[in-house]
Amino acid sequence: MATITIDEKSIEVADGDSIKDACEQLGVLFGCRNGFCRTCEIEVLEGYENLTEISENEEFIMLDYPKRLACQCRLLKDGVRIKPLWQ
């Protein structure tokens, strides 16, 4: 199991699972859920290396490290601490 943390709240997800639902439960806003609207943009504060590689959609919109789109990420192992950029 892996852990997603925002502020002091955490949710566990299975290794390799998408982080969309857990992030939404933790307060990350979602729009299109397909990687184009940027509503679910997050800053990865810890554990960036525990996420899957940047998707084509994230490359297309030219996200800068350590930002990601929550709708495009899977958590491979351990955990991440993130900060939503839109609340």
N, C-alpha and C positions, 0 to 999 in steps of 0.2 A: 504494500500500500504506500501511497505517496500523499503528501499534505500540501494544500494550498492555503496560504495565510494572507489575510488582509487585516491590518491593524492587529487586534488581539483575537480575531475570530479565525478558526481553521475548519476545513472540511477535508476528509480523506477521500481519495479516488484510487481506483486500481491502477497499477503501473501500466502505462501505455494508453490510458483513457483520455478522451477529450476533456478539457477543463471548462468548457462552456457552461454546463449546468451548475457546477460548483461555484464558478465565478458569479453567475447570475444570483445564486442563493446568498452570496457574500456581498452583493450590492453593485456589481459591475453592470452598467447599462448595455443593452444590446439593441441594435437596429436590424440590419439586414441578415446577420449571422452567416454571411458568406465572404467576408473579408474585403469589402469595398467602402463601407460607410465610415469606418474608423470610430464608431461609437464605443466599441469595446476595447479601445486602445489602453494598454496597461504599461506601467514601468516595472520591470523586474528588479527588485531590490536585492534579492538573494536567490541563488539556485538557477541562474540563467542556463547553465550547462545541463540542467535536468529536463529541459524542454526539447521537443523535436526541432529540427532545423527550420529556418525561416521558409515559409511557403512562397509560391510564385506570386500570390496576391500581395503578401507583405513586401516582397522585392519590388513589385510594380508600383506600390505607393511610397517606396523608398523610406521605410521606417529606419530610424537611427537606433543603434544599440544604446541602452538596454530596453527599448520599447518593443512591444509585440502586440498582436491582436489576439485577444482571448479566444475568439471563435476559430482561430487557425492553429492553436497549440494543443499538443498532447503532452502529458507529464510522464516522462519515461521512468523516473525513480525518485526516491527521497522526497524532496519538496521544494517549493518556491514560496517566496514572500513577495507579494506584488502590491502595487498601488494603482487604483483606477485613475485615469487621467480625466474622465468625465463623470461627474456625479450630480 
